[in-house]
């Protein structure tokens, strides 16, 4: 794992986007297509803003997979991650191959359909973040490190739901769904390259726990340390509690 620290979330986002763009361009050059996973949430704003402005990416040759989605939330809700991806990525650059998780349909059928498409070929680059509770996608602690299923139904813990409220996606905690469809931990780790972007002081405790503590389901994103080609991009606020200087 490589850890890179930047002065602010804007320079962090640009640097992470440049690495992601290079991975996408390389895959298209080598295979004629790139398969990517895109994260959502406030931590990905700057990364996606930069990525969608970079030149030389043949977006028509990019196949996009959804990382997670709330169960029961309409697509037009401000917190819908389908809405997020359509607005901030898919429609912005003209991606024509996307596999979105529809939280209003039967979760088992959504998992079967999108999971089947996901398994057809390797993922070239996965864009992910780390939650305030250390979650990876919506795999809250204690996360399932064993399942081989590409997607699973998860129950969101209170810390996760409070984070969504705190980021302004919902008016009150009772509105935050209690369940979601999430890409599994093992499926994320199958990506050839992982770019993890994390910003803000509210993530500092989770970052320190996941990057310097024990690799454990209680710190789900700690599993990224077992992946040979992961780069974690932090701003100084998110990195504030790290005790070791990244090499």
Order of alpha helices (4+ residues) and beta strands (2+ residues): beta-alpha-beta-alpha-beta-beta-alpha-beta-alpha-beta-beta-alpha-beta-alpha-beta-alpha-beta
